[in-house]
Amino acid sequence: MSSEDIKIDPRIKRTKKMFKQALISLIREDSDQTKLTVQRIADRAELNRATFYLHYDGIDDLMEQMIEEILDEMYQTITIDAIKNSSSHSPSYPALTSFLEHFYQNAGLYHVMLENKAFHDRVFGMLLDIITLWGEERKIKGRPFHVLNEVIASSTLGIVTWWLKERTPYSPNYMAHQITLLVNGEK
C-alpha cells in the first residue's frame, strides 16, 4: 500500500488546519516570531498543548510542515508542461499566470509567510529553478544564465511581495503581463 493510499483521519486534518490557522493569525498580529509559544498557538486554535505535541515536535516543526505544504501546493500549480509550452513573447505565459493565480488565491497566507526569511528563501529557490528551466527551454544564447536567472527571480519575487502588500490591486493576468514585459525588455 503506497502512502497515497493511506487516508488521513479527517479529525487529524482539521486539527492540523486549526493549528496552522492559529499560527498564521498570531504572525499577522505580531510578526516577531520570538513571541510565539506553543501555549499561545494552542489557545488561539482552541485546542490544548498535548494535542499540539501529538502532531508537532515544536513551533519550528509546525512552521516547517506548513512551509512544505505551501511549497508543494505552489509547485503543483506550475507544471513542467506549462513551462515548456510557454512562449517568451506571450503576454502572460501559462506558468507565470498559474504561479500568480496561486498567490492571488492565497494572498493573506503569502503576505504573512513571505516575511519569514526561510520561506522567502525557499520560494526564491523554487522561482530560480523554474526560471532556469524556462531559460533552458528557450535556449537563450549569449547571456550568462546564472546572472539573468537571479535578476528575473529577484525581480519577480519583489514584484509579488509588493503586490501582496498592496492587497493585490491587479489581476494575476495583468501582473504576469507586466512581468513578461519587463523580462523581455518591452515597453
Secondary structure as UniProt FT lines:
FT   TURN            3..5
FT   HELIX           10..29
FT   HELIX           33..35
FT   HELIX           38..45
FT   HELIX           49..55
FT   HELIX           59..77
FT   HELIX           80..85
FT   TURN            88..89
FT   TURN            91..92
FT   HELIX           94..105
FT   HELIX           107..113
FT   TURN            114..115
FT   HELIX           117..138
FT   HELIX           145..165
FT   TURN            166..167
FT   HELIX           172..184
//
